[in-house]
Amino acid sequence: MSIVVTGATGNLGRHVVEQLLEKVPADQVTAVVRTPEKAADLAERGVKLTVADYSAPETFDGLFAAGDKVLLISGSEVGNDRVGQHKAAIDAAKAAGVALLAYTSAPGSLTAALADDHRGTETALLESGLPYTLLRNGWYHENYTENLAPVLEHSAVTHAAGTGRVSSASRADYAAAAVAVLTGEGHENQTYELGGDVAWSFAEYAAELSRQTGREIAENPVSVEVFTGILAGAGLPEPVAAIIAGVDASVEKGELVVDSGDLSRLAGRPTTPISEAIAAGLKG
C-alpha cells in the first residue's frame, strides 16, 4: 500500500510530499511526476517515482495498486479537457481498487467558470463508486503574493472584486489538510470546504502591502471587462484572462468566503495569515 500523490512536483504537490515525509516512511510514498529529473531529490530520500501525464491517459494504466490512498491534484492546464484528464486517473484508480481517492476541488459556493472542471471531476468521481474525499480548496495566498512585481511597479492593487472578501490560505495549509486525510482514518465519502480562518478585502490587502513596504499602495477597483483587458494586455490568452477576471466577480458576490473551519481543523492549527504570505512574497 502506497500513498500516491499526482502532480507531485507542482506547487501544491511538493508541499504535500514534504509533509507526508514528516509522518510516514519514504518508501510508503509514491510521487507521480511528468519529469523525473524535477523529483530527483525526492527519489534520493527514498520516495518512489512514477512517470505519468494527464494529457496521456494510457500512462495511468497500472499505476495504482489495491489499497493505495491517492491524492489527485487537479491539472493546471485551464482551458484543456481537465475533466477528461482527471477521469483517466479516476478510471485507473477504480480498476486497481484503491482504498481512497482524494481530489483537490474548488469551493462548493464558487460559480465562476473556473469551477466547471472541478464540478465535472467531482461528478465523475462520485459516479465511479470509489471511496472519495473532496478537498474543496479555496483560494491560495500565493495567487496574489508570488508575483508582486506589477503591484509594486504601479503602486496599485488592481482587481474587479469590489468590496468582496477572500478566505485564502497558504499552499502549505491546504497540503496539511490533504496529509491529514491521506494518513488518517474516517475520511471516506466526506466533503471538506477549505479556506483560511480570516477573510480579507482588497482594500485591506493594499493597506497591508503599504504597511510592509512603507509605500503607498493604492487599491484600484475596476470592472470585470476592464480587468480582463488588463490581464490580456499583460500577455494572458483572452479566454484565460476572462476566467481569472471571472473569479474576481465571484469574490464580489462572496463566493470565496469559506467559513466552515474545516481547514484549520484538519491541519490541526490556525491557517497562515495573509500578512505572512505578503512578507514572504516581498522577500522573494
C-alpha positions as CSV (number, residue, x, y, z in Angstrom):
1,M,0.0,0.0,0.0
2,S,1.3,3.4,-1.0
3,I,0.2,7.0,-0.5
4,V,0.2,8.2,-4.1
5,V,0.4,11.9,-5.0
6,T,-0.2,13.1,-8.6
7,G,1.4,16.3,-9.7
8,A,4.0,15.8,-7.0
9,T,6.5,18.3,-8.3
10,G,3.9,21.1,-8.7
11,N,3.4,23.9,-6.2
12,L,0.9,22.1,-4.0
13,G,2.2,18.6,-4.6
14,R,5.7,19.5,-3.3
15,H,4.2,20.7,0.0
16,V,2.1,17.5,0.3
17,V,5.1,15.2,-0.3
18,E,7.3,17.1,2.1
19,Q,4.7,17.0,4.8
20,L,4.0,13.3,4.2
21,L,7.7,12.5,4.8
22,E,7.3,14.0,8.3
23,K,4.6,11.4,9.1
24,V,5.3,8.2,7.1
25,P,8.4,6.3,5.9
26,A,9.5,7.5,2.4
27,D,9.0,4.0,0.9
28,Q,5.3,4.4,1.6
29,V,5.1,7.5,-0.6
30,T,4.8,7.4,-4.4
31,A,5.2,10.6,-6.4
32,V,3.6,10.8,-9.8
33,V,5.5,13.2,-12.0
34,R,5.9,14.2,-15.6
35,T,9.6,15.0,-15.4
36,P,11.5,12.6,-13.1
37,E,14.5,15.0,-13.1
38,K,12.5,17.5,-11.1
39,A,11.9,14.9,-8.4
40,A,15.5,13.6,-8.2
41,D,15.8,14.9,-4.6
42,L,12.7,13.0,-3.6
43,A,14.0,9.8,-5.1
44,E,17.2,10.2,-3.2
45,R,15.2,10.4,0.0
46,G,13.5,7.1,-0.8
47,V,10.3,8.3,-2.4
48,K,9.1,6.0,-5.2
49,L,8.7,7.9,-8.5
50,T,6.2,7.0,-11.3
51,V,6.0,8.9,-14.6
52,A,2.6,9.8,-15.9
53,D,1.0,12.7,-17.7
54,Y,-2.6,13.8,-17.5
55,S,-2.6,14.5,-21.3
56,A,-1.5,10.9,-22.0
57,P,-4.3,8.8,-20.3
58,E,-2.6,5.5,-21.1
59,T,0.3,6.4,-18.7
60,F,-2.1,5.9,-15.8
61,D,-2.8,2.3,-16.7
62,G,-1.5,0.0,-13.9
63,L,-0.1,3.0,-12.0
64,F,-2.1,2.4,-8.8
65,A,-2.4,-0.8,-6.6
66,A,-5.1,-2.2,-4.5
67,G,-5.3,-0.4,-1.1
68,D,-3.5,2.7,-2.2
69,K,-4.6,6.1,-0.9
70,V,-4.4,8.6,-3.8
71,L,-4.3,12.3,-3.9
72,L,-5.5,13.5,-7.3
73,I,-4.2,17.1,-7.6
74,S,-6.2,18.9,-10.3
75,G,-4.3,19.6,-13.5
76,S,-3.1,23.1,-14.1
77,E,-3.9,23.5,-17.7
78,V,-7.1,25.6,-17.5
79,G,-8.9,25.5,-20.8
80,N,-7.9,22.0,-21.7
81,D,-10.1,18.9,-21.2
82,R,-9.2,18.8,-17.5
83,V,-12.3,16.6,-16.7
84,G,-11.1,14.0,-19.3
85,Q,-7.6,14.1,-17.9
86,H,-8.8,13.6,-14.3
87,K,-11.2,10.8,-15.4
88,A,-8.3,8.8,-16.8
89,A,-6.7,8.8,-13.4
90,I,-10.1,8.0,-11.7
91,D,-10.7,5.1,-14.1
92,A,-7.2,3.7,-13.4
93,A,-7.8,4.1,-9.6
94,K,-11.1,2.2,-9.9
95,A,-9.5,-0.6,-11.9
96,A,-6.8,-1.0,-9.3
97,G,-9.2,-1.0,-6.3
98,V,-7.7,1.9,-4.4
99,A,-8.8,2.5,-0.8
100,L,-9.4,6.2,-1.2
101,L,-9.2,8.9,-3.8
102,A,-9.0,12.4,-2.6
103,Y,-9.4,15.2,-5.1
104,T,-8.4,18.9,-4.8
105,S,-11.5,20.7,-6.0
106,A,-13.0,24.2,-5.6
107,P,-15.4,25.6,-3.0
108,G,-18.9,24.5,-3.4
109,S,-20.1,28.1,-3.4
110,L,-17.9,29.0,-6.4
111,T,-19.9,29.5,-9.6
112,A,-17.1,31.0,-11.8
113,A,-16.2,29.2,-15.0
114,L,-13.0,28.0,-13.2
115,A,-15.2,25.7,-11.1
116,D,-16.8,23.9,-14.1
117,D,-13.9,21.4,-14.5
118,H,-13.9,20.7,-10.8
119,R,-17.7,20.0,-10.7
120,G,-17.3,17.7,-13.7
121,T,-14.5,15.8,-12.0
122,E,-16.5,15.5,-8.8
123,T,-19.3,14.0,-10.7
124,A,-17.0,11.5,-12.4
125,L,-15.5,10.6,-9.0
126,L,-18.9,10.1,-7.4
127,E,-20.1,8.0,-10.3
128,S,-17.0,5.8,-10.1
129,G,-18.2,4.4,-6.8
130,L,-14.7,4.8,-5.3
131,P,-14.3,5.8,-1.7
132,Y,-13.6,9.5,-2.1
133,T,-12.7,12.7,-0.3
134,L,-13.5,16.1,-1.8
135,L,-10.9,18.6,-0.7
136,R,-12.7,21.8,-1.9
137,N,-9.7,24.1,-1.7
138,G,-10.3,27.8,-1.5
139,W,-8.0,30.4,-3.0
140,Y,-4.3,30.4,-2.3
141,H,-2.4,33.3,-0.8
142,E,0.3,32.7,-3.3
143,N,-2.1,33.5,-6.2
144,Y,-1.6,37.1,-5.0
145,T,1.7,37.2,-3.3
146,E,4.0,35.2,-5.6
147,N,4.2,37.9,-8.3
148,L,4.1,41.2,-6.6
149,A,6.3,43.0,-9.2
150,P,3.4,44.5,-11.2
151,V,1.8,45.7,-8.0
152,L,5.0,47.3,-6.8
153,E,5.8,48.8,-10.2
154,H,2.4,50.5,-10.4
155,S,2.0,51.0,-6.7
156,A,-1.6,49.7,-7.0
157,V,-3.6,46.5,-6.4
158,T,-5.9,46.3,-9.4
159,H,-8.9,44.0,-9.1
160,A,-12.5,43.5,-10.1
161,A,-13.8,42.2,-6.8
162,G,-15.4,45.3,-5.4
163,T,-15.7,45.0,-1.6
164,G,-15.7,41.2,-1.7
165,R,-13.6,39.2,0.7
166,V,-11.4,36.2,0.2
167,S,-10.8,33.3,2.7
168,S,-7.4,32.5,1.2
169,A,-4.7,30.3,2.9
170,S,-1.2,29.1,2.0
171,R,-0.4,26.1,-0.1
172,A,1.2,24.6,3.0
173,D,-2.1,24.9,4.8
174,Y,-4.0,23.1,2.1
175,A,-1.3,20.5,1.9
176,A,-1.6,19.9,5.7
177,A,-5.3,19.1,5.2
178,A,-4.6,16.7,2.4
179,V,-1.9,14.9,4.5
180,A,-4.3,14.6,7.4
181,V,-6.8,12.9,5.1
182,L,-4.2,10.6,3.5
183,T,-2.7,9.5,6.8
184,G,-5.8,9.5,9.0
185,E,-9.0,7.4,9.2
186,G,-12.7,8.1,8.7
187,H,-12.4,10.5,5.7
188,E,-14.1,8.2,3.2
189,N,-17.0,9.8,1.3
190,Q,-16.5,13.2,3.0
191,T,-16.6,16.7,1.5
192,Y,-14.5,19.4,3.2
193,E,-14.9,23.1,2.4
194,L,-11.5,24.5,2.9
195,G,-10.5,28.2,3.4
196,G,-8.4,30.4,5.6
197,D,-9.6,31.4,9.1
198,V,-9.7,35.1,8.2
199,A,-11.3,36.6,5.1
200,W,-9.8,39.8,3.7
201,S,-10.8,42.5,1.3
202,F,-8.5,44.0,-1.4
203,A,-8.6,47.3,0.4
204,E,-7.1,45.5,3.5
205,Y,-4.6,43.7,1.2
206,A,-3.4,47.0,-0.3
207,A,-3.2,48.5,3.2
208,E,-1.1,45.6,4.4
209,L,1.2,45.9,1.4
210,S,1.6,49.6,2.1
211,R,2.4,48.8,5.8
212,Q,5.1,46.3,4.9
213,T,6.7,48.2,2.0
214,G,6.5,51.6,3.6
215,R,5.0,52.9,0.4
216,E,1.5,54.0,-0.6
217,I,0.0,51.1,-2.5
218,A,-3.4,52.1,-3.8
219,E,-6.4,50.0,-4.2
220,N,-7.6,50.2,-7.8
221,P,-11.0,48.6,-8.3
222,V,-12.1,48.2,-12.0
223,S,-14.9,46.4,-13.8
224,V,-14.6,42.7,-14.9
225,E,-14.3,43.8,-18.5
226,V,-11.5,46.3,-17.8
227,F,-9.7,43.8,-15.7
228,T,-10.0,41.2,-18.4
229,G,-8.4,43.7,-20.8
230,I,-5.6,44.5,-18.4
231,L,-4.7,40.8,-18.0
232,A,-4.9,40.2,-21.7
233,G,-2.7,43.2,-22.2
234,A,-0.2,41.7,-19.8
235,G,0.1,38.6,-22.1
236,L,-2.5,36.2,-20.9
237,P,-4.6,34.5,-23.6
238,E,-8.1,36.2,-23.7
239,P,-10.0,33.1,-22.5
240,V,-7.7,32.6,-19.5
241,A,-7.9,36.3,-18.7
242,A,-11.7,36.1,-18.7
243,I,-11.6,33.1,-16.4
244,I,-9.3,34.9,-13.9
245,A,-11.4,38.1,-14.0
246,G,-14.5,35.9,-13.5
247,V,-13.1,34.7,-10.2
248,D,-13.0,38.4,-9.1
249,A,-16.7,38.6,-10.0
250,S,-17.3,35.6,-7.7
251,V,-15.3,37.3,-4.9
252,E,-17.5,40.3,-5.2
253,K,-20.5,38.0,-4.7
254,G,-19.0,36.4,-1.6
255,E,-18.3,33.1,-3.2
256,L,-14.8,32.8,-2.0
257,V,-15.6,33.3,1.7
258,V,-15.3,29.8,3.3
259,D,-16.2,29.8,7.0
260,S,-16.6,26.1,7.7
261,G,-13.4,25.9,9.8
262,D,-12.6,22.6,8.1
263,L,-9.1,23.7,7.0
264,S,-7.7,24.6,10.4
265,R,-9.5,21.6,12.0
266,L,-7.9,19.2,9.5
267,A,-4.5,20.9,9.7
268,G,-4.6,20.9,13.5
269,R,-3.5,24.6,13.7
270,P,-4.7,28.0,12.6
271,T,-4.2,28.9,9.0
272,T,-1.4,31.2,7.8
273,P,-2.3,34.9,7.8
274,I,-2.1,36.8,4.5
275,S,0.4,39.1,6.1
276,E,2.9,36.3,6.4
277,A,2.5,35.4,2.7
278,I,3.0,39.0,1.8
279,A,6.2,39.2,3.8
280,A,7.4,36.0,2.0
281,G,6.5,37.4,-1.4
282,L,8.3,40.6,-0.7
283,K,11.4,38.7,0.3
284,G,11.2,36.5,-2.8
